Amino acid sequence: MHERPTIYLRQAGLTCSSKFCYLYSIRCRGQDAVPNSRPIANINVVRKPSGQINNRLMRILITITLLTVWLTAIGQTSIDTESKYTRSDVKGVIIQNSLPKGGLKYTDEKGKVYIYAVFWTRIINETDNPFTLTIDFPADSLELASSAGRYFKLLLPSDTMTLEKEKLFNYGLSDLEFFLNKNIRKKSSLKKTINPKESNAFYIVTLFNRGVDGTLRTGFTLKGENLFYRINDKEIHCGKINFKKI
């Protein structure tokens, strides 16, 4: 007669290739047990408390969630639109327009309250020659066609925008109130020469007499050599890019 086999159940943990939480080891005294010959006796089971398993799973879920949030955050960008322009005698010009920051109140020296937003635009010269960028915004306010009674003004601070400032408040634009106090009633201009394979990024500030219904989106577009600036559904001619050799 065969001795009854004694079975020891031992937790061995997970391996990278295992689909199971437990590895079972069967050890028999005497000869090998005959399957289904008689009931199995003397089974010793070692289990990890369910609370420890739940805590471990919770830590794994939290780690995965935090990793997902981090990967999403580093993938974010402030660029709203990017357009590449080519023509027969020009290899390429890329214009990147940002999303807005700000949306706060500004009060001028006469006590009038405005709502401002800060944008930036980056123009990349992929041609083989330098070109001249010229922008002129009017001194007068303009009405937004889709929002009756809402007037805006466009200003060009002289500060240089860099991609390192992208995550900062107002994209790192400093002394904004001082700039607005000095320039709110003036026209605003910019003139830059951008060399081949280089770029230039600059700020644009919009001032509204009242908040805009819905979202506010802006950006430069290029038609031939002429530059246009769009504020939602309002587009104005504001400058040019001179591609002639200088």
Beta strands, then each sheet from edge to edge (+ up, - down):
strand 1: 6-9
strand 2: 25-26
strand 3: 41-45
strand 4: 79-87
strand 5: 90-98
strand 6: 101-107
strand 7: 113-125
strand 8: 131-137
strand 9: 142-143
strand 10: 151-155
strand 11: 188-194
strand 12: 199-208
strand 13: 218-223
strand 14: 226-231
strand 15: 234-242
sheet 1: 2+ 1- 3-
sheet 2: 4+ 5- 7+ 6-
sheet 3: 4+ 5- 7+ 12- 10+ 9-
sheet 4: 11+ 8- 15+ 14- 13+
end
